[in-house]
């Protein structure tokens, strides 16, 4: 069974800022879906910044798409493809164990969430 990395549940609606449609925000968005959405609106925002590597949301989404195509032939990314892309790109991530992966995924989630939220306020 595939593990899906989901965002925390919110109210399901955006705040009523002027110029926003107020459409529902998906409550069960996987991390891969969040990264794909963030890459569409802010591809140059850093997803991972470490001494040995810097990776933007756009680059991460592209690498995850390539991993997905290699793994399953599909063009849409999922959490498995996203994890493979990170493991292949970030030196030492696999050796850092579960806590290193969790920290990196958390950082990616924060960056992607901020990018999507920022695009909604623009």
Backbone bond lengths (Angstrom), bond angles and torsions (degrees), N, CA, C in turn:
res aa  C-N    CA-C-N  psi(-1)  N-CA   C-N-CA  omega(-1)  CA-C   N-CA-C  phi
1 X - - - 1.448 - - 1.530 108.07 -
2 X 1.313 116.21 132.48 1.467 121.43 -178.96 1.517 110.38 -77.91
3 X 1.315 114.99 138.78 1.455 119.68 176.83 1.521 108.41 -85.43
4 X 1.301 117.09 131.72 1.454 120.45 177.29 1.516 109.08 -109.85
5 X 1.324 114.59 128.29 1.456 121.50 -177.21 1.515 108.16 -93.70
6 X 1.303 117.75 101.91 1.454 122.26 -172.04 1.519 112.28 -102.07
7 X 1.339 114.42 152.29 1.451 119.46 174.96 1.513 108.57 -75.09
8 X 1.320 115.92 163.46 1.456 119.52 176.98 1.518 109.11 -70.08
9 X 1.307 115.83 145.33 1.459 120.22 179.14 1.509 110.41 -70.16
10 X 1.328 114.66 136.27 1.453 120.55 176.49 1.504 109.29 -118.67
11 X 1.309 116.43 -158.70 1.449 120.66 -178.72 1.514 111.80 -74.91
12 X 1.362 117.56 -18.18 1.448 119.84 179.73 1.514 112.83 89.33
13 X 1.317 118.56 -2.31 1.468 121.88 179.92 1.522 108.91 -134.24
14 X 1.328 113.85 149.49 1.460 119.42 175.50 1.509 109.60 -82.22
15 X 1.309 114.65 160.58 1.459 118.20 175.80 1.514 108.94 -71.67
16 X 1.288 117.70 159.54 1.452 122.11 -174.69 1.510 113.75 -84.85
17 X 1.318 118.83 56.85 1.454 121.50 176.27 1.518 109.84 -71.07
18 X 1.322 118.05 145.54 1.445 120.53 178.18 1.517 111.14 -58.10
19 X 1.326 115.82 139.63 1.450 121.42 178.36 1.515 114.10 86.20
20 X 1.329 117.92 -0.76 1.459 120.30 178.39 1.516 108.91 -102.98
21 X 1.328 114.81 147.67 1.460 119.77 -176.41 1.516 112.88 -79.81
22 X 1.331 118.58 -19.37 1.459 120.85 -179.08 1.508 113.11 75.47
23 X 1.348 118.00 16.61 1.456 120.52 179.40 1.511 110.16 -65.89
24 X 1.335 118.30 154.11 1.457 120.81 -178.10 1.527 111.77 -63.09
25 X 1.307 115.81 145.50 1.457 122.41 174.91 1.523 106.48 -99.46
26 X 1.349 118.49 129.46 1.465 119.30 -179.99 1.524 111.41 -56.95
27 X 1.322 116.39 130.88 1.463 120.72 -177.52 1.519 112.38 -84.72
28 X 1.317 118.04 -25.89 1.455 121.29 -174.42 1.520 111.67 -111.60
29 X 1.290 117.40 42.84 1.470 122.19 -179.25 1.524 108.80 -73.39
30 X 1.341 116.12 127.84 1.463 119.29 175.53 1.520 108.98 -74.12
31 X 1.324 116.14 165.66 1.452 119.81 177.67 1.529 110.07 -61.92
32 X 1.316 117.65 -39.58 1.464 120.69 178.39 1.526 111.08 -61.55
33 X 1.322 117.50 -42.34 1.473 120.83 177.42 1.524 110.38 -64.16
34 X 1.313 116.72 -40.26 1.465 121.53 179.01 1.524 110.70 -64.43
35 X 1.325 117.50 -44.27 1.468 121.37 178.96 1.519 110.32 -64.35
36 X 1.330 117.63 -42.64 1.466 120.78 178.90 1.530 110.84 -61.53
37 X 1.323 117.11 -42.85 1.472 120.97 178.50 1.525 110.47 -65.67
38 X 1.301 117.16 -43.03 1.467 121.09 -179.99 1.528 110.87 -65.68
39 X 1.321 117.21 -38.10 1.463 120.87 179.77 1.524 111.30 -65.70
40 X 1.329 116.93 -30.41 1.474 120.35 177.88 1.525 111.33 -70.07
41 X 1.328 117.60 -37.05 1.465 120.38 -174.99 1.519 114.25 -97.22
42 X 1.336 117.06 -23.95 1.467 119.99 -177.45 1.531 110.18 -148.10
43 X 1.325 117.68 65.26 1.472 120.23 -174.33 1.521 114.64 -63.14
44 X 1.313 118.60 -23.61 1.465 120.12 -176.57 1.530 113.94 -91.21
45 X 1.327 117.72 -0.63 1.466 121.13 177.84 1.530 108.77 -71.64
46 X 1.333 117.43 133.55 1.467 119.75 179.47 1.526 111.82 -62.70
47 X 1.323 115.50 134.62 1.462 121.38 174.25 1.518 109.64 -99.55
48 X 1.327 116.16 -39.56 1.460 122.89 -179.87 1.518 107.97 -135.72
49 X 1.313 116.53 127.24 1.471 121.96 175.87 1.517 107.76 -128.67
50 X 1.319 115.59 107.25 1.456 121.71 178.80 1.512 107.66 -133.37
51 X 1.313 117.98 164.20 1.466 119.67 -178.91 1.530 113.65 -55.46
52 X 1.331 116.77 -36.60 1.460 120.51 -176.02 1.516 114.58 -92.43
53 X 1.324 118.12 -13.79 1.463 119.78 -175.31 1.520 110.82 -156.79
54 X 1.309 114.63 143.12 1.463 121.90 171.72 1.522 105.89 -127.61
55 X 1.307 117.13 130.77 1.461 122.35 -174.07 1.520 108.99 -136.07
56 X 1.332 117.06 124.94 1.466 120.04 178.89 1.524 110.32 -83.37
57 X 1.321 115.86 166.96 1.465 120.32 176.97 1.524 110.54 -60.94
58 X 1.329 116.99 -39.56 1.463 120.54 178.46 1.514 112.16 -63.72
59 X 1.333 116.60 -43.60 1.463 120.79 178.70 1.525 110.81 -65.57
60 X 1.328 117.22 -41.59 1.457 120.82 179.18 1.524 110.55 -63.41
61 X 1.315 117.29 -44.69 1.467 120.54 179.02 1.532 110.64 -62.45
62 X 1.333 117.23 -40.95 1.464 121.19 178.79 1.525 111.03 -63.70
63 X 1.319 116.93 -44.55 1.468 120.78 179.59 1.526 111.08 -66.57
64 X 1.320 116.61 -37.54 1.463 120.07 177.49 1.526 110.90 -67.63
65 X 1.330 117.08 -36.14 1.468 120.64 176.44 1.527 109.80 -63.98
66 X 1.327 117.02 -43.54 1.467 121.00 177.82 1.526 110.64 -62.16
67 X 1.325 117.19 -42.42 1.465 120.76 178.23 1.518 110.46 -63.58
68 X 1.318 116.91 -41.27 1.459 121.06 179.40 1.521 110.99 -63.08
69 X 1.325 116.29 -42.52 1.466 120.16 179.02 1.527 110.55 -63.91
70 X 1.327 117.46 -39.37 1.455 120.93 179.42 1.528 111.88 -70.40
71 X 1.330 116.68 -35.88 1.460 120.65 -176.17 1.522 112.98 -80.66
72 X 1.325 116.64 -41.66 1.465 118.72 -172.88 1.519 114.00 -132.59
73 X 1.314 116.95 -6.85 1.463 119.31 -178.19 1.513 113.07 83.55
74 X 1.329 117.37 -2.88 1.462 121.15 179.74 1.513 111.76 -86.86
75 X 1.325 115.62 153.53 1.462 119.71 -179.64 1.523 113.30 -97.39
76 X 1.318 117.84 -11.44 1.463 118.80 178.55 1.526 108.03 -94.03
77 X 1.326 114.99 140.01 1.459 118.57 -176.02 1.525 110.48 -84.16
78 X 1.312 114.00 150.41 1.457 120.40 172.73 1.528 107.30 -127.31
79 X 1.312 116.39 178.88 1.456 120.01 -176.00 1.528 112.32 -64.06
80 X 1.329 117.58 -32.75 1.469 120.24 178.65 1.517 110.32 -65.21
81 X 1.327 117.11 -45.72 1.467 121.36 179.65 1.526 110.42 -64.88
82 X 1.317 116.94 -37.91 1.460 120.96 178.39 1.531 110.49 -63.57
83 X 1.315 117.35 -43.69 1.458 121.96 178.90 1.520 110.98 -64.83
84 X 1.342 117.18 -42.78 1.465 120.80 177.62 1.524 109.96 -61.07
85 X 1.327 117.12 -44.33 1.465 120.89 179.47 1.528 110.98 -60.15
86 X 1.319 117.35 -42.65 1.467 120.57 178.12 1.527 111.25 -65.59
87 X 1.321 117.00 -43.95 1.466 120.78 -179.20 1.528 111.60 -62.30
88 X 1.336 116.27 -35.83 1.460 120.76 -179.42 1.529 112.18 -78.05
89 X 1.318 117.83 -22.44 1.460 121.70 -173.41 1.517 113.70 -99.50
90 X 1.302 117.38 -38.37 1.464 121.49 -173.88 1.530 109.95 -93.66
91 X 1.337 116.45 108.58 1.473 119.81 -179.69 1.529 111.37 -58.45
92 X 1.318 115.64 133.26 1.455 120.66 176.13 1.520 115.52 81.10
93 X 1.326 117.81 -1.99 1.468 119.01 -177.42 1.523 111.11 -64.68
94 X 1.316 117.71 -43.64 1.465 120.47 179.72 1.524 110.55 -62.80
95 X 1.321 116.51 -39.07 1.469 120.54 -179.31 1.523 112.48 -72.50
96 X 1.327 117.41 -18.55 1.467 120.04 -178.38 1.522 112.69 -76.48
97 X 1.318 116.37 -9.04 1.454 120.59 176.00 1.514 113.67 78.34
98 X 1.310 114.06 -169.47 1.468 120.51 -175.67 1.518 112.39 -62.27
99 X 1.324 117.39 -37.95 1.468 118.66 -178.18 1.523 111.43 -69.49
100 X 1.329 117.29 -36.53 1.465 120.33 176.92 1.513 111.62 -65.49
101 X 1.329 116.48 -42.08 1.464 120.60 177.29 1.519 110.39 -64.68
102 X 1.320 116.96 -43.95 1.470 120.73 -179.85 1.529 111.18 -61.35
103 X 1.320 116.37 -41.74 1.462 120.38 179.09 1.526 110.74 -64.01
104 X 1.326 116.73 -43.21 1.462 121.01 179.89 1.520 111.01 -65.69
105 X 1.324 117.51 -44.70 1.463 120.87 178.90 1.524 111.08 -63.20
106 X 1.324 116.60 -38.28 1.462 120.72 177.74 1.525 110.57 -63.63
107 X 1.321 116.41 -42.54 1.461 121.13 178.30 1.526 111.05 -63.04
108 X 1.322 116.52 -43.29 1.467 120.57 178.35 1.523 109.88 -62.22
109 X 1.337 116.93 -43.21 1.469 120.73 179.58 1.528 110.81 -60.35
110 X 1.318 116.98 -43.70 1.469 120.78 -179.74 1.522 110.15 -62.46
111 X 1.325 117.00 -48.35 1.461 120.63 -179.14 1.531 111.33 -61.78
112 X 1.321 117.24 -44.41 1.466 121.39 -179.04 1.525 110.99 -66.98
113 X 1.313 117.32 -40.68 1.463 121.49 178.94 1.531 110.39 -63.23
114 X 1.332 116.06 -43.78 1.468 119.54 179.31 1.529 111.05 -64.99
115 X 1.329 117.60 -38.58 1.466 121.19 179.58 1.523 111.22 -64.75
116 X 1.333 116.70 -44.54 1.468 120.39 179.39 1.523 110.34 -66.96
117 X 1.324 116.77 -43.27 1.470 119.87 179.44 1.526 110.74 -63.72
118 X 1.316 117.00 -40.30 1.458 120.85 179.20 1.513 112.45 -64.11
119 X 1.329 117.37 -35.54 1.461 120.17 179.52 1.519 111.35 -70.46
120 X 1.302 117.51 -28.38 1.464 121.47 179.62 1.512 111.54 -74.83
121 X 1.340 115.98 -26.79 1.457 119.34 -178.72 1.512 112.60 -88.40
122 X 1.340 115.89 -14.79 1.482 119.71 -178.76 1.500 112.58 -73.62
